[in-house]
Amino acid sequence: MTERGDQVQRLLSSLAKHADLVAEAFEGSVSGGDKARNAAIESLFTQGVLKPYDEDTYRLNPRLREFMADHFASYHAFQALRRVTGTQQQAREQWEELRRLHAAGAVRDAVRLHAALEDSIVDVAYAIEHNLAMLHALIATQYGNVDDLSSKLRQNRYYARQVATFLKDVQNIDVFVEKVAEEALAAGLLEVRLLVTRRLGAKRLQWTSQIKDAQSVISKRLFEAKLMEQRLRLLSRFALWLTRNRTADGWDLAVEPEDSDALFRPEGLQLRPQPDVADTDPAAWDGLLEAVKKLPAPRAEPPAPKEPTGPQWLIEEDTPAFTEPADPQRAALEDLVEHLSVGAGWVSLLDWKAEREELAGVSDEAWLMFAGLQLKGSGFGVRFVETRSLDAYPINELFHDIEAQLQMAEAA
Amino acid sequence: MNANVLKLLLAGQYICPYRYRVEHDALEDEEEREAVDQWLSGINLRLARLGEEGAFFAAPAYIGQEEINRVKTELRRFRDEYGPAVLLLDFIRQTDVSRVQLSPGEHIALYELEAAVSQSSTLETQLKSLVSVISNAALRSTNRENLRRLLDHLERDGYVVLANKDSGTYQVTGKVEQLYAVLQFLGEHKVIPETEVDDREVAQEDLVDRAATEEGEAP
């Protein structure tokens, strides 16, 4: 390990030892406190990590802050893009001197100049890469380092200008690369030619394309910002017009089908799904019953209004009165009653039925049930003509006919 | 296809990420857009957007005389159709809270509006003059109540959406771009005589060009 390398290690270990203080200083300024803190500040100050800012107030070395900001892609608002023209000018001067030393044969100095030129070239490339990284970080976060929209817009304008300058710087590098490459070839310094073409020339097209991409995004944002301003101006103009012309409603304008789609406001189509009452699926059916439950109870029908009662008229119509068709059983019964009323004695109902053809369609049981009940109800004497039963203890009394006659008292 | 997307489109809604985030995300998918467009074409509609990246809505598949007549009627009745939104949004613009640009996605806090009105008698007078425009507002109500009703009115019309109920923060929706498109159309037809307004800038140069020119002039 060389002595120089050792020093770097000691510096870094000191930074690591007071990492908390360095982190605090990255966020803002730091001030003294207890003894240990004061000692740490003193140590960092001695090494140039902290720079005095105010009384007992220190800030992080700007170069160190820049290194960290690059690492964390954390940029201040309106942070300028790094200019490369200064470093490029420095590289040009170094190249001129290197060429002179090489021609003079001062090898040792020429080697030193070559190392310095290499650093300058790397620095130019690094500055460009850094600018691109910063631009992309700012564009991607929509200038997230500020919340205020108008401040974002102003940053957008600012970077639009910065990018235009940046693009010119990169285009100038092309001229520089071509010139140095030609001169190096002529001077026989091929390693210098290789250095500039490889580190700068080969990447120039890629850089230019990336810058133009960033520029187009920024231009688009600027256009949107301009559009937004126009919109607000329109809004204020029409609000003013509405206030000043309170009696005016609008304008009769010609509208063409080619006009903006946005003019044609969509009309809401009201949709209402209807239940399928014919669906026998249990789930659908249960859902339907649930829906029905929620329906309000049916209202009681109001009583029909009474029609005004006026004088009543009896209208006799000429149409013949409706005559009920004669029931053959009833007619047969009436004949029987008439026959019995003259004291005809016991008359078999079955015999009476058998003599009448119109009762042929009526069963004996039905006739006996009908005629027997009617006659008994009308006060006639009724008796059952029993069927002889062989059962010693009959439960039901069996009969096969009914006989009727006028009651004796009445007959008398 | 997302059923809610179809329902919203048929209901005449504008689907933006601030009011209908899930449905808007669904429509960001190209296949979904094509499917929805295909479905809408069956009922003589098509999927359209406000601008290149604005809210989605269902536009007529073909612009016929009926659609033209409807727009003409709306423009003839501008005061009733668009007037309230123009007046209320312009009032918010004048409060200049958070340098509001009234673009989709921006937040409007009720307490900030209230603070702006309480600090300016001009704004307070203007708010009172808008009582007849704001639904449910009243002169006897406090400024805060009237401002809340102003935002509720805009919410009902779909221009803002309540983003945080606790803090009373509203968010401008994508539908506002439809209003801007109508104003743009009217502006292009120069419906307001030049003598009536004095808000025009002397020169409307392109900002990019101006930036480039400035750099060109720089040494």
Interface residues (C-beta under 8 A of the other chain):
Chain A: D148 L149 S150 R157 A160 R161 A164 T165 K168 S219 L222 F223 A225 K226 M228 Q230 R231 L232 R233 L234 L235 S236 R237 F238 A239 L240 W241 L242 T243 R244 A248 D249 G250 W251 D252 L253 V255 E256 P257 D259 S260 D261 A262 L263 F264 R265 P266 E267 G268 L269 Q270 L271
Chain B: K7 L9 L10 A11 G12 Q13 Y14 L45 A48 L50 G51 F57 A58 A59 P60 Y62 I63 G64 E67 I68 R70 V71 K72 E74 L75 R76 R77 F78 R79 D80 E81 G83 V86 L87 L89 D90 F91 R93 Q94 S98 R99 V100 Q101 L102 S103 E106 E177 Q178 Y180 A181 V182 L183 Q184 F185 L186 G187 H189 V191 I192 E196 V197 D199 D206 L207 V208 A211 A212 E214 E215 A218
